[in-house]
């Protein structure tokens, strides 16, 4: 089992340090949430969650609030794929508007098939639309790691977001944030290519 490191900031409402990161796969009760022995029986759960709760006053909050962090976004990279493919990568530089989309072959055994690459420059209105879409998917507040422990192969993914004052890495294996399908549609629309 993966060793968990649970770090939660002090409560912004009352200042208490009796806080915890909320594990969405567990019951929403602080006695359940802080009992890590309950994680042993779960086949899937998320680690490093960016949603917190205070035991002292009951206040709940997110690591990133509002649209401001998305306006500060400088670069973005997303990958999805698995052992037998296909695999897709989208990279976006918000400073220049440059978008790259890469795909790898459908099969591990198709070694003579070359990777496909598409490049284009997004307009300022497309970049604004993308920032709003990422905000609606709440990507910055996804957990750091989503895992399903009963499956070895399948779909792996990661998202890297760099802003003026942050570097966030989100990743998973066969377990996804609630907004995953909406996020994939957003990636497909902005790149005009596949991303699943």
N, C-alpha and C positions, 0 to 999 in steps of 0.2 A: 504494500500500500504506500502511496505517496505521502511523505511527511508534510503536514500542513503548517503553514506559518500564517496566523491570523493577526493582522494588524489593523486596528481601527483608530481613527483620530478621536480626540476629545469631542464631546457633544457641542455643536455650535450654539445650542439654545441654553443649556445650563452649565456647561463647562466640565461635566463629569467625565472621568476617564473610564467609567464602567460601560464600555461600548463594545459592539461586535459587528462583524460584517455579516449581512443576511445571506444565508444559503437558501436559494429559492426552492430547492428540492425537499426541504424540511418544513414542518409545521411552523407557522408564524407565531411562536411563543418563545420568549427569551430563555426559558428553562430548557426547551428542546434545542434551540439554536446554539446554545453554548456547550451542549453535551456532545463532544466530538465522537464519543463511542457509538452514537447513532448512525454515523457515516459508514461504518463497517458493513452494514447490510445493504447499502445502496449500490446498484449497478452503475449508476451515473450520478455525478454531481459536479458542481462548478467550484473552483478554487480562486481565491483572491478577488472576491466580489467587491464592487465599487458602490454598494448600497449598504448603509449602516443604520444601526439602531442604538438607542441609549436605554440602559436598564433603569437608570435613576428617574428619568422623566418621560420615557416612552417616545421621544422624538425620533423620527426617521428622516434620513437625508441621503443625497447622492454625492459622490466625489466631485463630479462636474455638474454644474447647474447652469441652465440657460444656454443661449446661443453663442455667447462670447467665445468659449473655447473653440468652437467650430469656425468662427471668423478668424481666429489666430492659427488655423491649420496651415502648415507649410508644405508637408508632403504626406503621401498616403500610399500604402501598398497592401494588396490583398491577394491571397493564394487559396485555391481549393483544388483538391485532387486526391488520388489514391494510387495504390500499387499498379493496377491495370489501366489507370487513366480514364478519361482524359484529365489533364491538369491545366489550370488556367491561372495566370498572374496578371493583375492590373496594377499599374503604377501611375500616380498622378503627382505632378509638381504644381502646387497651387500658386507659386510665385511666377511661373512661366506659362502655365496652362497646358504643359505637355502631358499627354496621356500615352502610355504604352500598354498594349495587350499582347500577351504571349500565350501560346498553347503548345502542349506537348502531345505526342502520339497517344492513340487510344490503347495501345498495348505495349507492354514491356518488351515484347518480342519483335516489334517493328523498329529495329535499331537503325534501319536505313531511311526512315521517315524523318524529315527535318522538322524542326520546331517552326511554327508560324509566328510572325510578329506583325502587328499593325501599330502605326503611330499616327497621332493627329494632335492638333492644338485646340483646346477647348476655349470657347469665348468666355468673357467675364460673366455673362448671364448663365451659361452652362455651369460655371464654377459655383455661382451663387445658388443655383438649383441643386447642385450636388451637396454643398454644405448643408442646405436645408434638409435634404434627404437623409444625410448622415445624422443630423440632429434628431429627426423623427424616428430613426432606427435606434437612437440612444447608444451609438457605438462606443463612445468614450466611457460609458458606464457599464459596459459588458464586463463580466468576470475576466480575470487573466487567463484562466484555463478551464476548459470544459472537457470532461473525460467520461468515456464509457469503458469500464474495465473488463467486460466480458468478451469483447471483440478485438482481435488482433489487426485485421485488415480493415478496409472500409475507406471512409472519407476523412482526410486530415485537412485542416484549414488554419490560416493565420491572417491577422490584420495588424498592420503597424501604422500608427498615427504619430506624426511629429508636429508639434506646435511650437510657438515661441517659448513656452515655459513647461513643456511636457514631452515625454516620449512614452507612448503606451503600446504594449504588445498584447494582443488577444489571440488565443489559439485554442484548438480543440481537436479531438479525435472521436468521431461518431456521436458527438453530443454538441448541441448548438444552442445559441441564445434564442429566446422567443421570437426575435425580430429577424431571424436568419433568412427566411424566404423573401421578406420585404427587401432586405439588404441585397440578396442575389439579383432580384429584379432591378434594383437601382444600379448595380454594377453592369448588368446587361444593357440597360437603357443608355447609360452614359458611354459605354464602350461600343455599342451596337454589335456586340459579339456575345458568345456563350459565356456563362459563369455558373456552372453547376456540376 
